[in-house]
Amino acid sequence: AENHEDVSIQNASVRFEGEGQHLQTVYAVARQRPCDYALVPDYYMSEKDFHPNQIRIFKEWNIHWNLSKPILVEKSPPNIIKSRWLQYLYDFANKEVHFVFLMRHPMPILMKLTKCEPETYVENWLTMLETLEKEIDSLHSAYFIRYEDWMDLKDPRQLVNTLLSHVRAPYIFHSKNRQRPGRNLGFRGNRYSKHLSITKPSITWTRENNSNTFRFFCGSQDCRRGRRSVSFSSHAAATLERRLNRFGYSLNSSKVTRSKTLPESLKRHVIDLDQRL
């Protein structure tokens, strides 16, 4: 979406990867614990952790946005366990905020995070999604997308247009106790840059000889770097498998079920890709 004429993402760099968590001094950065930050209570934030002095984060972030654009994007992964705090922060500052949650099977991510212990990382991933499951209905405007469904689209770029259309429209999803009208952001039509490209990765894995070791197979440039296999203990494999199944995923296969296999609260916020694109 960075190429879109209405969107500004915080200036990306090799060091910061365009993530605003590295460009502020208000909360602890998860860079030191990329494998388990959701398992550390100090990284979680809600409205109870808000203090008016925290609005200085906007001054710190604004330096890295193009403020002439109507839509400003912040895309740090730990936002998923800070969404209630972020909403309260934006409400206090009288600013509008929309949340877009993108879920992807943890195994392809784990392949790239070579320094993460497999069981710890998958536990971290599940903790984030289970936290979101409990809290997403409390957000005024939230959209949930499963990465695999997005990549199945004939033209994945169309999803960018759908999201931008919703951002400029009145709130589609809102909490039961509070409804707020949307603000017209002046979005100029459903157009994306012809230069925007999205590569569909093809990362698969198989279980070796009924063991708890899984070997990766790669069919794209995504696989040039990363580990070749991961192993789990028998107990962890069984426990994590049951929890992953609730989100339509499995350790045993790269195939996923349709988004109907999701917790009910997440289903309520799924963008229906079949009907809306």
C-alpha positions as CSV (number, residue, x, y, z in Angstrom):
1,A,0.0,0.0,0.0
2,E,3.0,2.3,0.3
3,N,2.8,3.0,-3.4
4,H,-0.8,4.2,-3.1
5,E,-1.3,7.9,-3.5
6,D,-3.4,8.2,-0.3
7,V,-1.1,6.1,2.0
8,S,2.0,6.8,4.1
9,I,3.9,4.1,5.9
10,Q,6.5,5.1,8.4
11,N,9.9,5.4,6.6
12,A,11.3,1.9,6.2
13,S,14.9,0.9,6.7
14,V,16.9,-2.3,7.1
15,R,17.1,-1.6,10.8
16,F,13.6,-0.7,11.6
17,E,11.6,-2.4,8.8
18,G,9.0,0.4,8.8
19,E,7.8,-0.5,12.3
20,G,6.8,2.4,14.6
21,Q,7.7,0.5,17.7
22,H,11.4,1.3,17.0
23,L,10.6,5.0,16.4
24,Q,9.1,5.9,19.8
25,T,10.0,6.1,23.6
26,V,6.6,5.5,25.1
27,Y,6.6,1.7,25.5
28,A,9.1,-1.1,25.5
29,V,10.3,-2.3,22.1
30,A,9.9,-6.1,21.4
31,R,13.0,-6.2,19.2
32,Q,15.0,-7.8,22.1
33,R,12.4,-10.6,22.5
34,P,11.0,-11.3,19.0
35,C,10.3,-14.9,19.9
36,D,8.3,-14.5,23.1
37,Y,7.1,-10.9,23.7
38,A,3.5,-11.9,24.0
39,L,4.4,-14.2,26.9
40,V,5.9,-11.3,28.9
41,P,3.2,-9.4,30.9
42,D,5.1,-6.1,30.6
43,Y,4.6,-6.0,26.9
44,Y,0.8,-6.2,27.0
45,M,-1.0,-2.9,27.3
46,S,-4.6,-1.9,27.6
47,E,-6.5,1.3,28.5
48,K,-5.5,0.8,32.1
49,D,-1.9,1.5,31.1
50,F,-2.7,4.9,29.5
51,H,-1.2,8.1,30.7
52,P,-1.8,11.5,29.0
53,N,2.0,12.0,28.7
54,Q,2.0,9.1,26.2
55,I,0.5,11.3,23.5
56,R,4.0,12.4,22.7
57,I,4.2,9.2,20.6
58,F,2.4,11.1,17.8
59,K,5.2,13.7,17.7
60,E,7.7,10.9,17.5
61,W,5.8,9.0,14.8
62,N,4.8,12.1,12.7
63,I,8.5,12.7,11.8
64,H,8.4,9.5,9.8
65,W,5.1,9.9,8.1
66,N,4.2,12.0,5.1
67,L,1.5,14.0,6.8
68,S,0.1,15.2,3.5
69,K,-1.4,11.7,3.0
70,P,-4.9,11.1,4.5
71,I,-4.1,7.5,5.6
72,L,-1.1,6.9,7.9
73,V,0.0,3.3,8.6
74,E,1.7,1.9,11.6
75,K,2.5,-1.8,11.3
76,S,4.4,-3.1,14.3
77,P,3.5,-6.8,15.0
78,P,3.2,-6.2,18.9
79,N,0.3,-3.9,18.2
80,I,-1.9,-6.9,18.4
81,I,-1.3,-7.1,22.2
82,K,-1.6,-3.3,22.6
83,S,-4.7,-2.6,20.5
84,R,-6.9,-1.6,23.4
85,W,-4.3,0.9,24.6
86,L,-3.8,2.3,21.1
87,Q,-7.5,2.8,20.7
88,Y,-7.7,4.7,24.0
89,L,-4.6,6.7,23.0
90,Y,-6.2,7.7,19.7
91,D,-9.6,8.5,21.4
92,F,-7.9,10.7,23.9
93,A,-6.1,12.6,21.2
94,N,-9.4,12.8,19.2
95,K,-7.9,10.9,16.3
96,E,-9.5,8.2,14.2
97,V,-7.9,4.7,14.2
98,H,-8.7,1.5,12.3
99,F,-7.1,-1.9,13.1
100,V,-6.2,-4.4,10.4
101,F,-5.1,-7.8,11.7
102,L,-3.4,-10.2,9.3
103,M,-3.0,-13.8,10.4
104,R,-0.5,-16.2,8.8
105,H,0.4,-19.8,9.7
106,P,3.3,-19.6,12.2
107,M,5.4,-22.3,10.5
108,P,6.6,-20.2,7.5
109,I,7.4,-17.4,9.9
110,L,9.2,-19.7,12.1
111,M,11.3,-20.9,9.2
112,K,12.8,-17.4,8.9
113,L,13.2,-16.7,12.6
114,T,16.2,-19.0,13.0
115,K,17.1,-17.8,16.5
116,C,13.6,-18.6,17.9
117,E,13.1,-21.9,19.8
118,P,10.1,-23.5,17.8
119,E,7.9,-24.3,20.8
120,T,8.3,-20.9,22.3
121,Y,7.6,-19.0,19.1
122,V,4.4,-21.0,18.3
123,E,3.3,-20.5,21.9
124,N,3.9,-16.8,21.5
125,W,1.9,-16.7,18.2
126,L,-1.0,-18.5,19.8
127,T,-1.0,-16.2,22.8
128,M,-1.2,-13.2,20.5
129,L,-4.2,-14.6,18.6
130,E,-6.0,-15.8,21.7
131,T,-5.6,-12.3,23.2
132,L,-7.0,-10.8,20.0
133,E,-9.9,-13.3,20.1
134,K,-10.9,-11.9,23.6
135,E,-10.4,-8.3,22.7
136,I,-11.3,-7.6,19.1
137,D,-15.0,-6.9,19.8
138,S,-13.9,-4.0,22.1
139,L,-12.4,-2.2,19.2
140,H,-14.4,0.4,17.3
141,S,-13.1,-0.5,13.9
142,A,-11.3,-3.8,13.2
143,Y,-10.8,-6.0,10.2
144,F,-9.4,-9.5,10.2
145,I,-7.7,-11.2,7.3
146,R,-6.1,-14.6,6.9
147,Y,-3.0,-14.4,4.8
148,E,-3.6,-17.7,3.0
149,D,-7.1,-16.5,1.9
150,W,-5.7,-13.3,0.7
151,M,-3.0,-15.0,-1.4
152,D,-5.7,-17.3,-2.9
153,L,-7.3,-14.2,-4.7
154,K,-6.8,-13.9,-8.4
155,D,-5.4,-10.5,-7.8
156,P,-4.3,-10.0,-4.2
157,R,-3.8,-6.2,-4.8
158,Q,-7.5,-5.8,-4.8
159,L,-7.6,-6.3,-1.1
160,V,-5.7,-3.1,-0.6
161,N,-8.5,-1.2,-2.4
162,T,-11.1,-2.9,-0.3
163,L,-9.4,-1.9,3.0
164,L,-8.9,1.7,1.9
165,S,-12.5,1.9,0.9
166,H,-13.6,0.7,4.3
167,V,-11.3,3.2,6.1
168,R,-12.9,6.1,4.3
169,A,-16.4,4.8,4.9
170,P,-18.4,4.9,8.2
171,Y,-17.4,2.2,10.7
172,I,-18.4,-1.3,9.5
173,F,-17.6,-3.0,12.8
174,H,-18.0,-1.4,16.2
175,S,-18.4,-2.3,19.8
176,K,-21.9,-2.9,21.1
177,N,-21.6,-0.1,23.7
178,R,-20.2,2.6,21.5
179,Q,-20.8,3.7,18.0
180,R,-18.9,6.4,16.2
181,P,-19.4,7.9,12.8
182,G,-16.6,7.5,10.3
183,R,-14.6,10.5,9.0
184,N,-14.4,11.0,5.3
185,L,-10.7,10.8,4.5
186,G,-11.1,12.0,1.0
187,F,-10.0,8.8,-0.6
188,R,-9.8,9.3,-4.3
189,G,-11.4,6.2,-5.8
190,N,-10.5,2.5,-5.7
191,R,-7.1,2.8,-7.4
192,Y,-3.8,1.0,-6.7
193,S,-0.4,1.6,-8.2
194,K,0.3,-0.5,-11.2
195,H,3.8,-0.8,-9.7
196,L,2.6,-2.5,-6.6
197,S,3.6,-6.2,-6.7
198,I,2.8,-9.0,-4.3
199,T,4.7,-12.2,-4.5
200,K,2.8,-15.4,-3.5
201,P,5.2,-17.5,-1.4
202,S,5.2,-21.2,-1.7
203,I,6.5,-22.7,1.6
204,T,5.4,-26.2,2.5
205,W,6.6,-28.7,5.1
206,T,6.2,-32.4,5.8
207,R,6.4,-34.5,8.9
208,E,9.4,-36.9,8.9
209,N,8.6,-40.6,9.5
210,N,5.8,-39.9,12.0
211,S,8.3,-38.0,14.3
212,N,7.8,-34.5,15.6
213,T,10.4,-33.1,13.2
214,F,9.1,-31.1,10.2
215,R,11.1,-30.4,7.1
216,F,10.5,-27.3,5.0
217,F,10.4,-27.2,1.2
218,C,10.6,-23.9,-0.7
219,G,9.4,-22.8,-4.1
220,S,10.1,-19.1,-4.0
221,Q,12.8,-16.6,-3.0
222,D,11.2,-16.6,0.4
223,C,13.1,-19.7,1.1
224,R,16.7,-18.7,0.3
225,R,17.4,-18.0,3.9
226,G,16.1,-19.8,7.0
227,R,16.2,-23.1,8.7
228,R,15.5,-26.3,6.9
229,S,13.6,-28.2,9.7
230,V,12.1,-27.7,13.2
231,S,11.4,-30.2,16.0
232,F,8.9,-30.3,18.8
233,S,8.5,-32.4,21.9
234,S,5.6,-34.9,21.7
235,H,3.7,-33.1,24.4
236,A,4.2,-29.7,22.8
237,A,3.3,-31.0,19.4
238,A,0.0,-32.4,20.7
239,T,-0.9,-29.3,22.8
240,L,0.0,-26.8,20.1
241,E,-1.8,-28.8,17.5
242,R,-5.1,-28.6,19.3
243,R,-4.8,-24.8,19.8
244,L,-3.8,-24.2,16.2
245,N,-6.7,-26.2,14.9
246,R,-9.1,-23.5,16.3
247,F,-7.6,-21.1,13.8
248,G,-7.8,-23.5,10.8
249,Y,-4.1,-24.4,11.0
250,S,-2.1,-27.6,11.7
251,L,1.5,-28.4,12.4
252,N,1.1,-31.5,10.2
253,S,0.2,-29.7,6.9
254,S,0.7,-26.5,5.1
255,K,-2.9,-26.8,3.8
256,V,-5.4,-24.6,5.6
257,T,-9.2,-24.7,6.0
258,R,-11.4,-21.9,5.0
259,S,-11.9,-18.9,7.3
260,K,-15.1,-20.6,8.7
261,T,-12.7,-22.4,11.0
262,L,-12.1,-19.5,13.3
263,P,-13.2,-18.4,16.8
264,E,-16.5,-16.6,16.6
265,S,-15.2,-13.2,17.6
266,L,-12.7,-13.2,14.8
267,K,-15.3,-14.4,12.3
268,R,-17.3,-11.3,13.0
269,H,-14.5,-9.1,11.7
270,V,-13.4,-11.1,8.7
271,I,-13.6,-9.3,5.3
272,D,-15.5,-11.6,3.0
273,L,-13.0,-11.8,0.2
274,D,-15.4,-13.8,-2.0
275,Q,-18.2,-11.2,-2.0
276,R,-16.4,-7.9,-1.5
277,L,-13.7,-8.2,-4.1
